[in-house]
Structure formats: C-alpha cells, structure tokens
Amino acid sequence: MTNGNYEQLKAKFLKAYANVPEDERAQPIILINRKTYNWNTAFDEITADTELGRSIIIKMHDVGLL
C-alpha cells in the first residue's frame, strides 16, 4: 500500500469515526491476531501512525469497513 492510499484510508476512517455515536465507539470493530479493537483504540493507533494503526486500516479496508 502506498503512502497516498494509506492517507486516503486514514481520512475515510477519521470521517467514519466522527460519525459513530460515542456510545458505539467502545464496541469491537476488527479482529487482528486474535485480539479485538474498538473504534477508540483504532483511533488512538491510527492517529499516532503506529504499525498497529496501519494494520487496523488495512484490515478495515479488506473487510469493507472503509
């Protein structure tokens, strides 16, 4: 994945996150390496530009969430 594609997916994620009600942000949304991640954790990892954040975005894209 190129950096440009990643930035596009990151922008999509941030837009989606902004539209998720706060109560729903604690719900699990993705499973990576047998561990679940919710919207809040994903947001923290993605905005910090961590490897986990990159994995979360790629997985969300692969399963059609982005």
PDB file of N, CA, C and O in Angstrom:
ATOM      1  N   MET A   1       0.856  -1.175   0.000  1.00  0.00           N
ATOM      2  CA  MET A   1       0.000   0.000   0.000  1.00  0.00           C
ATOM      3  C   MET A   1       0.897   1.231   0.000  1.00  0.00           C
ATOM      4  O   MET A   1       1.835   1.336   0.791  1.00  0.00           O
ATOM      5  N   THR A   2       0.597   2.144  -0.887  1.00  0.00           N
ATOM      6  CA  THR A   2       1.393   3.368  -0.953  1.00  0.00           C
ATOM      7  C   THR A   2       0.979   4.327   0.151  1.00  0.00           C
ATOM      8  O   THR A   2      -0.096   4.195   0.737  1.00  0.00           O
ATOM      9  N   ASN A   3       1.832   5.277   0.420  1.00  0.00           N
ATOM     10  CA  ASN A   3       1.545   6.252   1.460  1.00  0.00           C
ATOM     11  C   ASN A   3       0.298   7.074   1.114  1.00  0.00           C
ATOM     12  O   ASN A   3      -0.484   7.418   2.000  1.00  0.00           O
ATOM     13  N   GLY A   4       0.117   7.385  -0.169  1.00  0.00           N
ATOM     14  CA  GLY A   4      -1.061   8.128  -0.605  1.00  0.00           C
ATOM     15  C   GLY A   4      -2.346   7.365  -0.344  1.00  0.00           C
ATOM     16  O   GLY A   4      -3.335   7.936   0.116  1.00  0.00           O
ATOM     17  N   ASN A   5      -2.329   6.055  -0.644  1.00  0.00           N
ATOM     18  CA  ASN A   5      -3.505   5.219  -0.385  1.00  0.00           C
ATOM     19  C   ASN A   5      -3.794   5.148   1.112  1.00  0.00           C
ATOM     20  O   ASN A   5      -4.947   5.208   1.540  1.00  0.00           O
ATOM     21  N   TYR A   6      -2.723   5.018   1.901  1.00  0.00           N
ATOM     22  CA  TYR A   6      -2.888   4.968   3.351  1.00  0.00           C
ATOM     23  C   TYR A   6      -3.522   6.256   3.857  1.00  0.00           C
ATOM     24  O   TYR A   6      -4.428   6.217   4.689  1.00  0.00           O
ATOM     25  N   GLU A   7      -3.056   7.385   3.364  1.00  0.00           N
ATOM     26  CA  GLU A   7      -3.600   8.671   3.806  1.00  0.00           C
ATOM     27  C   GLU A   7      -5.077   8.806   3.417  1.00  0.00           C
ATOM     28  O   GLU A   7      -5.866   9.375   4.172  1.00  0.00           O
ATOM     29  N   GLN A   8      -5.451   8.288   2.251  1.00  0.00           N
ATOM     30  CA  GLN A   8      -6.861   8.304   1.843  1.00  0.00           C
ATOM     31  C   GLN A   8      -7.701   7.444   2.786  1.00  0.00           C
ATOM     32  O   GLN A   8      -8.783   7.855   3.205  1.00  0.00           O
ATOM     33  N   LEU A   9      -7.207   6.260   3.116  1.00  0.00           N
ATOM     34  CA  LEU A   9      -7.938   5.383   4.033  1.00  0.00           C
ATOM     35  C   LEU A   9      -7.994   5.990   5.431  1.00  0.00           C
ATOM     36  O   LEU A   9      -9.004   5.864   6.123  1.00  0.00           O
ATOM     37  N   LYS A  10      -6.930   6.638   5.842  1.00  0.00           N
ATOM     38  CA  LYS A  10      -6.912   7.301   7.140  1.00  0.00           C
ATOM     39  C   LYS A  10      -7.971   8.396   7.189  1.00  0.00           C
ATOM     40  O   LYS A  10      -8.677   8.530   8.188  1.00  0.00           O
ATOM     41  N   ALA A  11      -8.086   9.179   6.121  1.00  0.00           N
ATOM     42  CA  ALA A  11      -9.107  10.232   6.051  1.00  0.00           C
ATOM     43  C   ALA A  11     -10.512   9.622   6.102  1.00  0.00           C
ATOM     44  O   ALA A  11     -11.398  10.166   6.761  1.00  0.00           O
ATOM     45  N   LYS A  12     -10.719   8.500   5.413  1.00  0.00           N
ATOM     46  CA  LYS A  12     -12.018   7.818   5.455  1.00  0.00           C
ATOM     47  C   LYS A  12     -12.330   7.336   6.866  1.00  0.00           C
ATOM     48  O   LYS A  12     -13.454   7.466   7.351  1.00  0.00           O
ATOM     49  N   PHE A  13     -11.306   6.773   7.515  1.00  0.00           N
ATOM     50  CA  PHE A  13     -11.503   6.296   8.882  1.00  0.00           C
ATOM     51  C   PHE A  13     -11.892   7.454   9.798  1.00  0.00           C
ATOM     52  O   PHE A  13     -12.843   7.334  10.571  1.00  0.00           O
ATOM     53  N   LEU A  14     -11.178   8.560   9.724  1.00  0.00           N
ATOM     54  CA  LEU A  14     -11.451   9.700  10.599  1.00  0.00           C
ATOM     55  C   LEU A  14     -12.852  10.249  10.367  1.00  0.00           C
ATOM     56  O   LEU A  14     -13.523  10.658  11.314  1.00  0.00           O
ATOM     57  N   LYS A  15     -13.297  10.260   9.118  1.00  0.00           N
ATOM     58  CA  LYS A  15     -14.656  10.709   8.812  1.00  0.00           C
ATOM     59  C   LYS A  15     -15.683   9.729   9.399  1.00  0.00           C
ATOM     60  O   LYS A  15     -16.685  10.143   9.982  1.00  0.00           O
ATOM     61  N   ALA A  16     -15.422   8.444   9.237  1.00  0.00           N
ATOM     62  CA  ALA A  16     -16.333   7.435   9.786  1.00  0.00           C
ATOM     63  C   ALA A  16     -16.366   7.520  11.306  1.00  0.00           C
ATOM     64  O   ALA A  16     -17.438   7.471  11.910  1.00  0.00           O
ATOM     65  N   TYR A  17     -15.203   7.647  11.920  1.00  0.00           N
ATOM     66  CA  TYR A  17     -15.107   7.732  13.386  1.00  0.00           C
ATOM     67  C   TYR A  17     -15.922   8.910  13.910  1.00  0.00           C
ATOM     68  O   TYR A  17     -16.615   8.784  14.919  1.00  0.00           O
ATOM     69  N   ALA A  18     -15.844  10.046  13.235  1.00  0.00           N
ATOM     70  CA  ALA A  18     -16.574  11.240  13.661  1.00  0.00           C
ATOM     71  C   ALA A  18     -18.086  11.018  13.628  1.00  0.00           C
ATOM     72  O   ALA A  18     -18.830  11.665  14.365  1.00  0.00           O
ATOM     73  N   ASN A  19     -18.534  10.106  12.777  1.00  0.00           N
ATOM     74  CA  ASN A  19     -19.968   9.853  12.637  1.00  0.00           C
ATOM     75  C   ASN A  19     -20.484   8.712  13.510  1.00  0.00           C
ATOM     76  O   ASN A  19     -21.686   8.450  13.542  1.00  0.00           O
ATOM     77  N   VAL A  20     -19.588   8.040  14.212  1.00  0.00           N
ATOM     78  CA  VAL A  20     -20.001   6.952  15.103  1.00  0.00           C
ATOM     79  C   VAL A  20     -20.407   7.561  16.450  1.00  0.00           C
ATOM     80  O   VAL A  20     -19.635   8.312  17.045  1.00  0.00           O
ATOM     81  N   PRO A  21     -21.607   7.244  16.929  1.00  0.00           N
ATOM     82  CA  PRO A  21     -22.018   7.762  18.242  1.00  0.00           C
ATOM     83  C   PRO A  21     -21.036   7.325  19.330  1.00  0.00           C
ATOM     84  O   PRO A  21     -20.485   6.226  19.278  1.00  0.00           O
ATOM     85  N   GLU A  22     -20.828   8.196  20.308  1.00  0.00           N
ATOM     86  CA  GLU A  22     -19.849   7.918  21.361  1.00  0.00           C
ATOM     87  C   GLU A  22     -20.103   6.595  22.066  1.00  0.00           C
ATOM     88  O   GLU A  22     -19.155   5.880  22.392  1.00  0.00           O
ATOM     89  N   ASP A  23     -21.347   6.260  22.303  1.00  0.00           N
ATOM     90  CA  ASP A  23     -21.676   5.004  22.982  1.00  0.00           C
ATOM     91  C   ASP A  23     -21.235   3.782  22.165  1.00  0.00           C
ATOM     92  O   ASP A  23     -20.907   2.742  22.736  1.00  0.00           O
ATOM     93  N   GLU A  24     -21.228   3.905  20.848  1.00  0.00           N
ATOM     94  CA  GLU A  24     -20.866   2.789  19.972  1.00  0.00           C
ATOM     95  C   GLU A  24     -19.362   2.638  19.801  1.00  0.00           C
ATOM     96  O   GLU A  24     -18.901   1.590  19.348  1.00  0.00           O
ATOM     97  N   ARG A  25     -18.596   3.647  20.147  1.00  0.00           N
ATOM     98  CA  ARG A  25     -17.151   3.623  19.930  1.00  0.00           C
ATOM     99  C   ARG A  25     -16.425   2.589  20.777  1.00  0.00           C
ATOM    100  O   ARG A  25     -15.283   2.240  20.477  1.00  0.00           O
ATOM    101  N   ALA A  26     -17.062   2.097  21.821  1.00  0.00           N
ATOM    102  CA  ALA A  26     -16.447   1.078  22.671  1.00  0.00           C
ATOM    103  C   ALA A  26     -16.693  -0.335  22.140  1.00  0.00           C
ATOM    104  O   ALA A  26     -16.125  -1.294  22.661  1.00  0.00           O
ATOM    105  N   GLN A  27     -17.527  -0.473  21.115  1.00  0.00           N
ATOM    106  CA  GLN A  27     -17.840  -1.778  20.548  1.00  0.00           C
ATOM    107  C   GLN A  27     -16.695  -2.277  19.672  1.00  0.00           C
ATOM    108  O   GLN A  27     -16.099  -1.485  18.942  1.00  0.00           O
ATOM    109  N   PRO A  28     -16.375  -3.562  19.727  1.00  0.00           N
ATOM    110  CA  PRO A  28     -15.321  -4.116  18.870  1.00  0.00           C
ATOM    111  C   PRO A  28     -15.690  -3.970  17.396  1.00  0.00           C
ATOM    112  O   PRO A  28     -16.843  -4.155  17.007  1.00  0.00           O
ATOM    113  N   ILE A  29     -14.685  -3.632  16.581  1.00  0.00           N
ATOM    114  CA  ILE A  29     -14.943  -3.477  15.148  1.00  0.00           C
ATOM    115  C   ILE A  29     -14.045  -4.345  14.282  1.00  0.00           C
ATOM    116  O   ILE A  29     -14.379  -4.633  13.133  1.00  0.00           O
ATOM    117  N   ILE A  30     -12.899  -4.769  14.828  1.00  0.00           N
ATOM    118  CA  ILE A  30     -11.948  -5.501  13.994  1.00  0.00           C
ATOM    119  C   ILE A  30     -11.173  -6.501  14.854  1.00  0.00           C
ATOM    120  O   ILE A  30     -10.932  -6.264  16.038  1.00  0.00           O
ATOM    121  N   LEU A  31     -10.796  -7.597  14.253  1.00  0.00           N
ATOM    122  CA  LEU A  31     -10.026  -8.637  14.930  1.00  0.00           C
ATOM    123  C   LEU A  31      -8.689  -8.796  14.208  1.00  0.00           C
ATOM    124  O   LEU A  31      -8.648  -9.090  13.013  1.00  0.00           O
ATOM    125  N   ILE A  32      -7.605  -8.600  14.943  1.00  0.00           N
ATOM    126  CA  ILE A  32      -6.261  -8.761  14.383  1.00  0.00           C
ATOM    127  C   ILE A  32      -5.448  -9.606  15.355  1.00  0.00           C
ATOM    128  O   ILE A  32      -5.342  -9.287  16.539  1.00  0.00           O
ATOM    129  N   ASN A  33      -4.883 -10.679  14.840  1.00  0.00           N
ATOM    130  CA  ASN A  33      -4.076 -11.588  15.670  1.00  0.00           C
ATOM    131  C   ASN A  33      -4.811 -12.019  16.941  1.00  0.00           C
ATOM    132  O   ASN A  33      -4.248 -12.005  18.036  1.00  0.00           O
ATOM    133  N   ARG A  34      -6.063 -12.397  16.773  1.00  0.00           N
ATOM    134  CA  ARG A  34      -6.921 -12.893  17.857  1.00  0.00           C
ATOM    135  C   ARG A  34      -7.214 -11.856  18.939  1.00  0.00           C
ATOM    136  O   ARG A  34      -7.613 -12.215  20.047  1.00  0.00           O
ATOM    137  N   LYS A  35      -7.023 -10.586  18.631  1.00  0.00           N
ATOM    138  CA  LYS A  35      -7.336  -9.522  19.580  1.00  0.00           C
ATOM    139  C   LYS A  35      -8.304  -8.551  18.911  1.00  0.00           C
ATOM    140  O   LYS A  35      -8.126  -8.163  17.756  1.00  0.00           O
ATOM    141  N   THR A  36      -9.341  -8.165  19.673  1.00  0.00           N
ATOM    142  CA  THR A  36     -10.317  -7.234  19.122  1.00  0.00           C
ATOM    143  C   THR A  36      -9.925  -5.791  19.439  1.00  0.00           C
ATOM    144  O   THR A  36      -9.306  -5.493  20.461  1.00  0.00           O
ATOM    145  N   TYR A  37     -10.311  -4.920  18.525  1.00  0.00           N
ATOM    146  CA  TYR A  37     -10.057  -3.495  18.681  1.00  0.00           C
ATOM    147  C   TYR A  37     -11.357  -2.741  18.448  1.00  0.00           C
ATOM    148  O   TYR A  37     -12.135  -3.075  17.554  1.00  0.00           O
ATOM    149  N   ASN A  38     -11.581  -1.721  19.264  1.00  0.00           N
ATOM    150  CA  ASN A  38     -12.782  -0.910  19.106  1.00  0.00           C
ATOM    151  C   ASN A  38     -12.427   0.392  18.391  1.00  0.00           C
ATOM    152  O   ASN A  38     -11.264   0.640  18.072  1.00  0.00           O
ATOM    153  N   TRP A  39     -13.439   1.215  18.145  1.00  0.00           N
ATOM    154  CA  TRP A  39     -13.221   2.481  17.440  1.00  0.00           C
ATOM    155  C   TRP A  39     -12.218   3.366  18.172  1.00  0.00           C
ATOM    156  O   TRP A  39     -11.363   3.986  17.541  1.00  0.00           O
ATOM    157  N   ASN A  40     -12.315   3.429  19.485  1.00  0.00           N
ATOM    158  CA  ASN A  40     -11.435   4.313  20.254  1.00  0.00           C
ATOM    159  C   ASN A  40      -9.975   3.874  20.173  1.00  0.00           C
ATOM    160  O   ASN A  40      -9.086   4.701  19.971  1.00  0.00           O
ATOM    161  N   THR A  41      -9.733   2.595  20.329  1.00  0.00           N
ATOM    162  CA  THR A  41      -8.373   2.084  20.229  1.00  0.00           C
ATOM    163  C   THR A  41      -7.834   2.275  18.818  1.00  0.00           C
ATOM    164  O   THR A  41      -6.687   2.677  18.628  1.00  0.00           O
ATOM    165  N   ALA A  42      -8.669   1.984  17.839  1.00  0.00           N
ATOM    166  CA  ALA A  42      -8.262   2.179  16.449  1.00  0.00           C
ATOM    167  C   ALA A  42      -7.903   3.642  16.202  1.00  0.00           C
ATOM    168  O   ALA A  42      -6.892   3.939  15.566  1.00  0.00           O
ATOM    169  N   PHE A  43      -8.728   4.549  16.704  1.00  0.00           N
ATOM    170  CA  PHE A  43      -8.462   5.975  16.541  1.00  0.00           C
ATOM    171  C   PHE A  43      -7.110   6.349  17.139  1.00  0.00           C
ATOM    172  O   PHE A  43      -6.320   7.051  16.508  1.00  0.00           O
ATOM    173  N   ASP A  44      -6.848   5.884  18.346  1.00  0.00           N
ATOM    174  CA  ASP A  44      -5.572   6.197  19.007  1.00  0.00           C
ATOM    175  C   ASP A  44      -4.382   5.679  18.205  1.00  0.00           C
ATOM    176  O   ASP A  44      -3.399   6.394  18.013  1.00  0.00           O
ATOM    177  N   GLU A  45      -4.472   4.447  17.742  1.00  0.00           N
ATOM    178  CA  GLU A  45      -3.364   3.845  16.993  1.00  0.00           C
ATOM    179  C   GLU A  45      -3.179   4.506  15.628  1.00  0.00           C
ATOM    180  O   GLU A  45      -2.052   4.740  15.192  1.00  0.00           O
ATOM    181  N   ILE A  46      -4.276   4.800  14.968  1.00  0.00           N
ATOM    182  CA  ILE A  46      -4.197   5.385  13.627  1.00  0.00           C
ATOM    183  C   ILE A  46      -3.688   6.821  13.681  1.00  0.00           C
ATOM    184  O   ILE A  46      -2.863   7.212  12.855  1.00  0.00           O
ATOM    185  N   THR A  47      -4.162   7.602  14.626  1.00  0.00           N
ATOM    186  CA  THR A  47      -3.691   8.987  14.713  1.00  0.00           C
ATOM    187  C   THR A  47      -2.247   9.072  15.185  1.00  0.00           C
ATOM    188  O   THR A  47      -1.572  10.068  14.921  1.00  0.00           O
ATOM    189  N   ALA A  48      -1.756   8.040  15.884  1.00  0.00           N
ATOM    190  CA  ALA A  48      -0.355   8.002  16.308  1.00  0.00           C
ATOM    191  C   ALA A  48       0.541   7.416  15.215  1.00  0.00           C
ATOM    192  O   ALA A  48       1.759   7.349  15.382  1.00  0.00           O
ATOM    193  N   ASP A  49      -0.056   6.995  14.104  1.00  0.00           N
ATOM    194  CA  ASP A  49       0.674   6.407  12.971  1.00  0.00           C
ATOM    195  C   ASP A  49       1.559   5.233  13.381  1.00  0.00           C
ATOM    196  O   ASP A  49       2.722   5.149  12.988  1.00  0.00           O
ATOM    197  N   THR A  50       0.984   4.322  14.185  1.00  0.00           N
ATOM    198  CA  THR A  50       1.722   3.132  14.607  1.00  0.00           C
ATOM    199  C   THR A  50       1.556   2.014  13.574  1.00  0.00           C
ATOM    200  O   THR A  50       0.691   2.084  12.700  1.00  0.00           O
ATOM    201  N   GLU A  51       2.385   0.998  13.687  1.00  0.00           N
ATOM    202  CA  GLU A  51       2.254  -0.169  12.814  1.00  0.00           C
ATOM    203  C   GLU A  51       0.905  -0.849  13.033  1.00  0.00           C
ATOM    204  O   GLU A  51       0.275  -1.317  12.085  1.00  0.00           O
ATOM    205  N   LEU A  52       0.468  -0.898  14.289  1.00  0.00           N
ATOM    206  CA  LEU A  52      -0.842  -1.474  14.580  1.00  0.00           C
ATOM    207  C   LEU A  52      -1.935  -0.649  13.901  1.00  0.00           C
ATOM    208  O   LEU A  52      -2.875  -1.210  13.338  1.00  0.00           O
ATOM    209  N   GLY A  53      -1.818   0.647  13.950  1.00  0.00           N
ATOM    210  CA  GLY A  53      -2.787   1.516  13.279  1.00  0.00           C
ATOM    211  C   GLY A  53      -2.850   1.242  11.790  1.00  0.00           C
ATOM    212  O   GLY A  53      -3.930   1.202  11.201  1.00  0.00           O
ATOM    213  N   ARG A  54      -1.700   1.055  11.191  1.00  0.00           N
ATOM    214  CA  ARG A  54      -1.641   0.735   9.757  1.00  0.00           C
ATOM    215  C   ARG A  54      -2.317  -0.619   9.499  1.00  0.00           C
ATOM    216  O   ARG A  54      -3.061  -0.769   8.530  1.00  0.00           O
ATOM    217  N   SER A  55      -2.055  -1.595  10.363  1.00  0.00           N
ATOM    218  CA  SER A  55      -2.687  -2.914  10.219  1.00  0.00           C
ATOM    219  C   SER A  55      -4.196  -2.822  10.364  1.00  0.00           C
ATOM    220  O   SER A  55      -4.932  -3.491   9.639  1.00  0.00           O
ATOM    221  N   ILE A  56      -4.660  -2.002  11.294  1.00  0.00           N
ATOM    222  CA  ILE A  56      -6.098  -1.831  11.510  1.00  0.00           C
ATOM    223  C   ILE A  56      -6.749  -1.241  10.267  1.00  0.00           C
ATOM    224  O   ILE A  56      -7.794  -1.717   9.823  1.00  0.00           O
ATOM    225  N   ILE A  57      -6.133  -0.202   9.703  1.00  0.00           N
ATOM    226  CA  ILE A  57      -6.708   0.428   8.499  1.00  0.00           C
ATOM    227  C   ILE A  57      -6.749  -0.561   7.337  1.00  0.00           C
ATOM    228  O   ILE A  57      -7.755  -0.652   6.633  1.00  0.00           O
ATOM    229  N   ILE A  58      -5.671  -1.292   7.136  1.00  0.00           N
ATOM    230  CA  ILE A  58      -5.625  -2.252   6.036  1.00  0.00           C
ATOM    231  C   ILE A  58      -6.703  -3.319   6.219  1.00  0.00           C
ATOM    232  O   ILE A  58      -7.408  -3.660   5.269  1.00  0.00           O
ATOM    233  N   LYS A  59      -6.833  -3.845   7.435  1.00  0.00           N
ATOM    234  CA  LYS A  59      -7.845  -4.877   7.709  1.00  0.00           C
ATOM    235  C   LYS A  59      -9.253  -4.321   7.517  1.00  0.00           C
ATOM    236  O   LYS A  59     -10.109  -4.985   6.934  1.00  0.00           O
ATOM    237  N   MET A  60      -9.494  -3.101   8.006  1.00  0.00           N
ATOM    238  CA  MET A  60     -10.819  -2.498   7.832  1.00  0.00           C
ATOM    239  C   MET A  60     -11.141  -2.322   6.354  1.00  0.00           C
ATOM    240  O   MET A  60     -12.282  -2.522   5.939  1.00  0.00           O
ATOM    241  N   HIS A  61     -10.149  -1.950   5.563  1.00  0.00           N
ATOM    242  CA  HIS A  61     -10.350  -1.812   4.135  1.00  0.00           C
ATOM    243  C   HIS A  61     -10.634  -3.177   3.493  1.00  0.00           C
ATOM    244  O   HIS A  61     -11.534  -3.307   2.663  1.00  0.00           O
ATOM    245  N   ASP A  62      -9.858  -4.188   3.886  1.00  0.00           N
ATOM    246  CA  ASP A  62     -10.005  -5.529   3.320  1.00  0.00           C
ATOM    247  C   ASP A  62     -11.393  -6.119   3.574  1.00  0.00           C
ATOM    248  O   ASP A  62     -11.935  -6.820   2.720  1.00  0.00           O
ATOM    249  N   VAL A  63     -11.968  -5.836   4.747  1.00  0.00           N
ATOM    250  CA  VAL A  63     -13.282  -6.399   5.071  1.00  0.00           C
ATOM    251  C   VAL A  63     -14.431  -5.483   4.665  1.00  0.00           C
ATOM    252  O   VAL A  63     -15.596  -5.804   4.902  1.00  0.00           O
ATOM    253  N   GLY A  64     -14.110  -4.345   4.054  1.00  0.00           N
ATOM    254  CA  GLY A  64     -15.144  -3.467   3.517  1.00  0.00           C
ATOM    255  C   GLY A  64     -15.678  -2.424   4.475  1.00  0.00           C
ATOM    256  O   GLY A  64     -16.711  -1.815   4.201  1.00  0.00           O
ATOM    257  N   LEU A  65     -15.007  -2.203   5.589  1.00  0.00           N
ATOM    258  CA  LEU A  65     -15.464  -1.160   6.511  1.00  0.00           C
ATOM    259  C   LEU A  65     -15.024   0.226   6.070  1.00  0.00           C
ATOM    260  O   LEU A  65     -15.593   1.224   6.510  1.00  0.00           O
ATOM    261  N   LEU A  66     -14.026   0.300   5.215  1.00  0.00           N
ATOM    262  CA  LEU A  66     -13.568   1.592   4.679  1.00  0.00           C
ATOM    263  C   LEU A  66     -13.580   1.534   3.179  1.00  0.00           C
ATOM    264  O   LEU A  66     -13.231   2.514   2.520  1.00  0.00           O
TER     265      LEU A  66
END
